[in-house]
Amino acid sequence: ANTFLIRACFWSVLIVGLVDMFLSLLEVENLLKDVFGDPLSLLLVQQKIRGPYIHLPLVGLSIMVAAFTRTLGFQWLALLIVAAELMIVMFRFIFSYEQIYMTDLVRFWYASLFLFACAYTLREEGHVRVDIFYAGFDLKTKALVNAIGSLIFGMPLCWVLLTISMKDRFGIVNSALTGFEKTNTGYGMYVQYLMTVLLAVFAVSMLIQFVSYLFNAVADYREAGFEPTAPHEIQDIN
């Protein structure tokens, strides 16, 4: 479930980011009227139109794509960030052209990469530990430390993030989502509210992963599982 959530979010930030960047490009260059006509172009520059009628259907499409794919896409997202940053540098120093929407796209993808990858990194034991005593502990002691850390620090932190940001309509996530908040810096992208929602996705995915981490720690403490079944035991079962 956690993997599917992150995969759907990856496709969402990828597709929404590209489409919104294209629309922002047309808006900056005054090409919206030429491409979409006068009535539609006036609607596409309103955040309460672009959010629910452009972004949300793309998010639904991304969920469908995620159902038929198996990759989490972290490597591709990192590559796209490098490509987008390279595009900014080339356009700035070669063509003397730079717009705010280009920076917004990099910021949008960069935040997504780190917030989405946190739960996967926890699963793979990739987070940096401030390790003074942990490395010398035996398996049971390590499991006890991991269980206590998940219960006292990890899970409460995620719960606090969710309750504070979504407790009422004035919460940082709810207020940004209901108003489809956009950046106020000129012709930027219209994804400010989605960048705020990333905090909630981070909290949910980390909470799920901390629960799994707790179960693994309990299994380690009880010395249950994680040891491969010997070949002769498989034969006995058969």
C-alpha positions in Angstrom: 0.0 0.0 0.0 2.8 2.4 0.9 4.7 1.6 -2.3 1.5 2.2 -4.4 0.9 5.5 -2.6 4.5 6.8 -3.3 4.3 5.5 -6.9 1.1 7.3 -7.6 2.5 10.5 -6.1 5.6 10.2 -8.3 3.5 10.0 -11.4 1.4 12.9 -10.2 4.2 15.3 -9.6 5.8 14.2 -12.9 2.7 14.7 -15.1 1.2 17.7 -13.3 4.6 19.4 -13.3 5.2 19.0 -17.0 1.6 20.1 -17.9 1.6 23.1 -15.6 5.1 24.1 -16.8 3.8 24.1 -20.4 0.8 26.2 -19.5 2.9 28.6 -17.5 5.3 28.9 -20.5 2.3 29.8 -22.8 1.1 32.3 -20.2 4.5 34.0 -20.0 4.9 34.2 -23.7 1.3 35.4 -24.3 0.5 32.3 -26.3 -2.5 31.0 -24.4 -4.9 32.9 -26.6 -3.3 31.5 -29.7 -3.4 27.9 -28.5 -6.7 27.8 -26.5 -8.7 30.8 -27.6 -9.8 33.8 -25.6 -12.5 32.3 -23.3 -10.4 29.3 -22.2 -7.2 31.2 -21.9 -8.8 33.5 -19.4 -9.9 30.5 -17.3 -6.5 28.8 -17.4 -4.8 31.7 -15.6 -7.1 31.3 -12.6 -5.8 29.0 -9.9 -9.3 27.8 -8.9 -9.8 26.6 -12.5 -6.4 25.1 -13.2 -6.3 23.2 -9.9 -9.6 21.3 -9.9 -10.1 21.0 -13.7 -6.5 20.5 -14.9 -4.4 19.1 -12.0 -6.9 16.8 -10.3 -7.8 14.9 -13.4 -4.1 14.5 -14.1 -3.7 13.1 -10.5 -6.5 10.6 -11.3 -4.6 9.6 -14.5 -1.4 9.2 -12.5 -3.1 6.8 -10.1 -4.3 4.7 -13.0 -0.7 4.7 -14.4 0.7 3.7 -11.0 -1.7 0.7 -11.0 0.0 -0.7 -14.1 3.7 0.1 -13.2 6.1 -1.3 -10.7 8.9 1.2 -10.4 8.9 3.9 -7.7 10.7 6.3 -10.1 13.2 7.9 -7.7 16.0 7.5 -10.1 14.0 9.0 -13.0 12.9 11.9 -10.8 16.5 12.6 -9.8 17.5 12.6 -13.5 14.7 14.9 -14.4 15.7 17.4 -11.7 19.3 17.4 -13.1 17.9 17.9 -16.6 15.6 20.7 -15.5 18.4 22.5 -13.6 20.7 22.1 -16.6 18.0 23.6 -18.8 17.8 26.6 -16.5 21.6 27.1 -16.6 21.8 26.8 -20.4 18.9 29.2 -21.0 20.3 31.7 -18.5 23.8 31.9 -19.7 23.4 31.0 -23.4 20.1 32.6 -24.3 19.8 35.1 -21.4 16.3 33.7 -20.8 15.0 32.7 -17.3 11.5 32.6 -16.0 10.1 31.8 -12.5 8.1 28.8 -13.6 11.4 27.0 -14.5 12.6 27.4 -10.9 9.3 26.4 -9.6 9.4 23.1 -11.5 12.8 22.2 -10.0 11.7 23.1 -6.5 8.5 21.1 -7.0 10.4 18.0 -8.1 13.2 18.4 -5.6 10.8 18.6 -2.7 8.9 15.6 -4.0 12.1 13.5 -4.4 13.2 14.0 -0.8 9.7 13.7 0.9 8.7 10.7 -1.1 12.0 8.8 -0.8 12.1 9.1 3.0 9.8 6.1 3.7 11.7 3.9 1.1 15.0 5.0 2.6 13.7 4.0 6.1 12.7 0.6 4.7 16.2 0.1 3.2 18.0 1.3 6.4 19.5 4.1 4.4 19.0 7.0 6.9 22.1 8.2 8.6 22.3 7.2 12.2 24.0 9.2 14.9 25.6 6.0 16.0 27.7 5.9 19.2 26.6 2.6 20.8 24.1 1.1 18.4 26.7 -0.7 16.2 27.9 -2.7 19.2 24.5 -3.9 20.3 23.2 -7.4 19.8 20.2 -8.2 17.7 17.7 -8.0 20.6 19.0 -4.7 21.9 19.0 -3.2 18.4 15.4 -4.3 18.0 14.4 -2.8 21.3 16.1 0.5 20.4 14.3 0.5 17.0 10.9 -0.3 18.6 11.2 2.4 21.3 12.4 5.0 18.7 9.5 4.2 16.4 6.9 4.5 19.3 8.3 7.5 21.0 9.9 9.6 18.2 8.9 8.4 14.7 5.2 7.7 14.9 4.3 10.6 17.2 6.2 13.0 14.9 4.2 11.9 11.9 0.9 12.1 13.8 1.7 15.6 15.0 2.4 16.7 11.4 -0.9 15.4 10.3 -3.0 16.8 13.2 -1.4 20.2 13.1 -1.5 20.6 9.3 -5.0 19.1 8.8 -6.9 19.7 12.1 -9.2 22.3 10.6 -9.7 24.5 7.6 -7.0 26.8 8.8 -4.4 24.1 8.9 -1.5 24.6 6.5 -2.4 21.7 4.2 -6.2 22.2 4.3 -6.0 26.0 3.7 -3.6 25.6 0.8 -5.6 22.7 -0.7 -9.1 24.3 -0.5 -7.8 27.6 -1.9 -5.6 25.9 -4.6 -2.8 28.3 -3.4 -0.3 29.4 -6.0 3.0 31.3 -5.8 2.8 35.0 -5.7 6.0 35.6 -7.7 4.9 36.7 -11.1 4.4 34.1 -13.8 5.1 31.0 -11.7 3.6 27.6 -11.6 0.2 26.9 -10.0 1.5 24.0 -7.8 2.1 25.7 -4.5 -0.8 23.9 -2.9 0.5 20.5 -4.1 3.9 21.3 -2.5 2.1 21.8 0.8 0.2 18.5 0.3 3.5 16.8 0.0 4.0 17.3 3.7 0.9 15.2 4.4 2.0 12.5 2.0 5.4 12.4 3.7 3.7 12.1 7.2 1.3 9.3 6.0 4.0 7.3 4.2 6.4 7.6 7.1 3.7 6.7 9.6 3.0 3.5 7.6 6.6 2.7 7.4 7.3 3.3 11.1 4.5 0.8 11.9 6.1 -1.7 9.6 9.5 -0.9 11.2 8.0 -1.5 14.6 6.7 -4.9 13.6 10.1 -5.8 12.2 11.7 -4.8 15.5 9.3 -6.9 17.5 9.9 -9.9 15.2 13.7 -9.4 15.7 13.3 -9.1 19.4 11.3 -12.3 19.5 13.8 -13.9 17.1 10.9 -14.6 14.8 11.3 -14.7 11.0 14.1 -13.2 8.9 16.1 -16.4 9.0 15.9 -18.3 5.7 14.4 -21.8 6.0 17.1 -24.5 5.6 16.8 -26.8 2.5 16.2 -29.9 4.7 13.4 -28.1 6.5 11.7 -27.4 3.2 12.0 -31.0 2.2 10.5 -32.1 5.5 7.5 -29.7 5.0 7.0 -31.2 1.5 
